[in-house]
Amino acid sequence: MKDQQKIQLDDIDIQILKVLQNNCKLTTKELAAHVHLSPTPVFERVKRMEKEGIIRQYSAILNNELLDNGFCVFCNIRLKKHSKEYILHFIDAIQKIDEIVECYNISGDYDFMLKILVSGMSHYQEFVQNKLGVIESIGSLHSLFVLKEMKHTHGIKLPD
């Protein structure tokens, strides 16, 4: 992705992105019909947006509850020290833990916020003891348990 440089998109590009956010399994021909263009220019536009990093990847969004990972926890982490060594150690360690599905470096009282998906409270307790608890760079953590998800989207707002 291009850093610090805004990429210019026209109305057709925006339409393509909106359609792909809703269904990335469409064929180029089906996508072209949605945006009222022939398949070849649509294909070329999609490839350009992939190359420019606007489209980062395509994936299936799974139902974590049906797959026994419906217990969602946000965990705020404070590191022992803010040295480069501790930060890199923490980042390296969490990359290897599958239950951590998102990680953000944040400002405020904590250094990182993790989104963790597990099967339930007992699994989370085991997770903290055996996975987070062994990361030496962690000074403290604060867990927030999701009672009910009110909104969950992967799409981003695009201009009208």
C-alpha positions in Angstrom: 0.0 0.0 0.0 1.2 3.5 -0.8 2.1 5.4 2.4 1.0 9.0 2.9 -0.3 9.3 -0.6 -4.0 9.3 -1.4 -4.9 7.3 -4.4 -7.4 8.9 -6.8 -10.6 6.8 -7.5 -13.3 7.7 -9.9 -17.0 6.8 -9.6 -16.6 3.5 -11.3 -13.8 2.4 -9.0 -15.9 3.3 -6.0 -18.9 1.3 -7.4 -16.6 -1.7 -8.0 -15.3 -1.5 -4.4 -18.8 -1.2 -3.0 -19.9 -4.3 -4.9 -16.8 -6.3 -4.0 -17.2 -5.4 -0.3 -20.7 -7.1 -0.4 -19.7 -10.1 -2.5 -16.1 -10.7 -3.6 -17.1 -14.0 -5.3 -18.7 -12.4 -8.3 -17.1 -13.1 -11.6 -15.7 -10.2 -13.6 -18.7 -10.5 -15.9 -21.2 -10.3 -13.0 -19.2 -7.4 -11.5 -19.2 -5.6 -14.9 -23.0 -5.9 -15.1 -23.3 -4.3 -11.7 -21.3 -1.2 -12.7 -22.6 -1.1 -16.3 -19.2 -1.6 -18.0 -17.8 -4.4 -20.1 -15.7 -7.1 -18.3 -12.2 -6.1 -19.7 -12.1 -2.6 -18.2 -13.5 -3.9 -15.0 -10.9 -6.6 -14.8 -8.2 -4.0 -15.5 -9.5 -1.7 -12.8 -9.7 -4.5 -10.2 -6.1 -5.5 -11.0 -4.9 -1.9 -10.7 -6.6 -1.5 -7.3 -5.0 -4.8 -6.2 -1.6 -3.6 -7.3 -2.0 -0.2 -5.7 -3.0 -1.9 -2.4 -6.5 -0.6 -2.3 -7.8 -4.2 -2.4 -5.6 -6.0 0.1 -7.1 -9.4 0.0 -10.2 -11.5 -0.5 -11.6 -13.7 2.3 -14.6 -15.6 3.6 -16.1 -14.2 6.8 -16.8 -17.1 9.1 -19.4 -17.4 11.8 -17.3 -17.7 14.9 -20.2 -18.7 17.1 -21.1 -21.7 14.9 -17.4 -22.7 14.9 -17.2 -22.6 18.7 -15.2 -19.4 19.0 -18.1 -17.2 20.0 -16.7 -15.8 23.3 -15.1 -12.5 22.4 -12.7 -10.7 24.7 -11.0 -7.3 24.3 -7.8 -7.4 26.2 -5.8 -4.3 27.0 -2.1 -4.9 27.5 0.5 -2.8 29.3 4.1 -3.7 28.6 6.7 -3.9 31.4 9.0 -1.4 29.5 8.6 0.6 26.4 12.0 -0.5 24.9 12.3 -1.6 21.3 13.2 -5.1 22.5 10.1 -5.5 24.6 7.8 -4.1 21.9 9.3 -6.4 19.2 9.2 -9.4 21.6 5.5 -8.8 22.2 4.6 -8.2 18.6 6.5 -11.4 17.6 4.8 -13.5 20.3 1.2 -12.4 19.5 1.7 -13.1 15.7 2.0 -16.8 16.6 -1.3 -17.0 18.7 -4.3 -18.0 16.6 -6.9 -16.9 19.2 -5.7 -13.3 18.8 -7.6 -12.1 15.7 -6.7 -8.4 15.9 -4.1 -6.3 17.6 -3.8 -2.5 17.8 -1.1 -0.3 19.3 -3.1 2.3 21.2 -2.6 5.5 23.2 -3.7 6.1 26.8 -3.3 3.8 29.9 -2.5 0.7 27.8 -0.1 0.0 25.0 -2.0 -2.6 23.0 -5.6 -3.8 22.5 -6.2 -7.4 21.5 -9.4 -8.9 20.1 -9.5 -12.6 21.2 -11.9 -15.3 20.1 -12.2 -18.4 22.3 -15.0 -21.0 23.1 -15.8 -19.7 26.6 -14.6 -18.4 29.9 -12.7 -21.5 30.9 -10.9 -21.5 27.5 -10.0 -17.8 28.1 -8.6 -18.6 31.5 -6.4 -21.3 30.1 -5.4 -18.9 27.2 -4.3 -16.2 29.7 -2.4 -18.7 31.8 -0.7 -20.6 29.0 -0.3 -18.2 26.1 -0.5 -14.5 27.2 0.9 -15.3 30.7 4.1 -16.6 29.2 4.9 -13.5 27.2 7.7 -11.9 29.3 7.2 -8.4 28.0 3.7 -8.1 29.3 3.4 -6.1 32.5 -0.3 -6.2 33.0 -3.6 -6.9 31.2 -7.2 -5.9 31.6 -9.9 -8.0 30.0 -13.3 -6.8 28.7 -15.9 -9.5 27.9 -18.4 -8.9 25.1 -21.9 -9.5 26.3 -23.6 -8.9 22.9 -22.3 -7.8 19.5 -24.3 -4.8 18.3 -22.6 -4.1 15.0 -19.9 -6.0 13.1 -18.9 -5.1 9.6 -15.8 -5.5 7.5 -16.8 -2.9 4.9 -15.5 0.6 5.0 -17.4 3.8 4.2 -16.8 4.8 0.6 -17.9 8.1 -1.0 -21.4 8.2 -2.5 
